[in-house]
């Protein structure tokens, strides 16, 4: 019993001696970046996976790719690029073109409509680059 009590005390001491507080006070915000160009195939084949590449500009060294915003509604896909924007005086103001991509799995037989975020207009309304990609039967490729 003393052995278990000792192990229990070691376990409790280990838990209380480690600080799990966030010592890094780095502050940042998340910003959607306008997509400048996209690379998508002219058609999809059902069941296949395709890489979709997008290029955007990071205005300074304080911008860092975070993730994709990806929304599905039927065969419509809304895509935006998220960046962390670090609040720092040490930012280097050199715009850099960055290309990021994701894999798209074709799970439907109908044409897909992609809406790629391109920023806001002068009235603050979101603008999108629309790309339709049809899904074809792999047998039709063999027939051509």
C-alpha positions in Angstrom: 0.0 0.0 0.0 2.9 2.4 0.8 4.2 1.8 -2.7 0.9 2.9 -4.3 0.7 5.9 -2.0 4.3 6.9 -3.0 3.4 6.6 -6.7 0.3 8.6 -6.2 2.3 11.4 -4.5 4.9 11.4 -7.3 2.1 11.6 -9.8 0.5 14.6 -8.0 3.8 16.4 -7.6 4.5 16.0 -11.3 1.2 17.4 -12.3 1.5 20.4 -9.9 5.1 21.2 -10.7 4.6 21.7 -14.4 3.1 24.9 -15.6 0.7 24.5 -18.5 0.1 28.3 -18.8 0.8 29.9 -22.2 4.1 31.7 -21.6 4.1 32.9 -25.2 2.1 36.1 -25.3 2.3 36.3 -29.1 -0.8 38.2 -30.4 -2.2 37.6 -33.8 -5.4 37.9 -35.8 -6.8 35.7 -38.6 -7.3 37.3 -42.0 -8.8 35.9 -45.2 -6.4 36.5 -48.1 -7.5 37.3 -51.7 -6.8 34.5 -54.0 -5.0 35.8 -57.1 -4.9 32.7 -59.3 -6.1 29.1 -59.2 -5.0 25.9 -60.9 -7.8 23.4 -61.4 -8.2 20.6 -64.0 -10.6 21.2 -66.9 -12.6 18.2 -65.7 -12.8 15.6 -62.9 -13.2 11.9 -63.0 -15.5 10.4 -60.4 -13.6 8.7 -57.5 -10.3 10.4 -58.3 -8.3 12.9 -56.2 -7.0 16.2 -57.6 -4.6 18.8 -56.3 -6.1 22.3 -56.4 -3.4 25.1 -56.1 -4.0 28.7 -55.3 -1.6 31.7 -55.3 -1.9 34.8 -53.1 0.3 37.5 -51.7 1.5 37.8 -48.2 2.0 41.6 -47.6 4.8 41.2 -45.0 6.7 38.7 -42.9 4.0 38.9 -40.2 1.6 36.9 -42.4 1.7 33.2 -42.2 -0.5 30.5 -43.8 -2.9 29.1 -41.3 -5.5 26.9 -43.1 -8.2 26.9 -45.7 -11.7 28.0 -45.1 -13.8 25.3 -46.9 -17.6 25.3 -47.1 -19.7 22.6 -48.8 -23.2 23.2 -50.1 -24.4 20.6 -52.5 -21.9 20.6 -55.4 -20.8 24.1 -54.5 -17.5 24.7 -52.7 -16.4 28.0 -51.2 -12.7 28.3 -50.6 -10.6 30.9 -48.9 -7.1 31.1 -47.6 -6.6 32.0 -43.9 -3.4 33.6 -42.6 -2.3 34.4 -39.1 -1.3 38.0 -38.9 1.2 38.5 -36.1 1.1 41.8 -34.3 4.8 42.8 -34.2 7.0 45.8 -34.9 9.6 43.4 -36.5 7.6 42.8 -39.7 9.5 43.1 -43.0 7.2 44.8 -45.5 8.2 42.7 -48.5 5.2 41.2 -50.3 5.7 37.5 -51.2 3.7 35.4 -53.6 2.8 32.1 -52.0 1.2 29.0 -53.5 -0.8 26.6 -51.3 -2.9 23.6 -52.3 -5.3 21.0 -51.1 -6.4 17.6 -52.3 -10.0 17.4 -53.6 -11.8 14.0 -53.7 -14.5 13.8 -56.4 -17.5 12.1 -54.7 -20.3 13.3 -57.0 -21.2 13.0 -60.6 -22.4 16.5 -61.3 -20.5 19.6 -62.2 -18.7 21.3 -59.2 -18.9 25.0 -58.7 -15.9 26.4 -56.9 -16.1 29.9 -55.4 -12.5 31.2 -54.7 -12.4 34.2 -52.3 -10.9 37.4 -54.0 -11.5 40.0 -51.3 -14.1 42.6 -50.8 -15.3 45.3 -53.1 -15.6 49.0 -52.2 -19.0 48.3 -50.6 -17.5 45.6 -48.4 -19.2 42.7 -50.3 -17.2 39.5 -50.7 -16.1 38.8 -54.2 -15.4 35.4 -55.7 -13.8 33.9 -58.7 -16.2 31.2 -60.0 -14.9 28.0 -61.7 -17.1 25.2 -62.9 -15.5 21.8 -63.3 -17.6 19.0 -64.9 -17.3 15.4 -63.8 -16.9 13.0 -66.6 -17.1 9.2 -66.9 -13.7 7.6 -67.3 -15.0 5.5 -70.1 -15.6 8.7 -72.2 -11.8 9.4 -72.1 -11.0 6.0 -73.5 -13.5 6.5 -76.3 -11.8 9.7 -77.5 
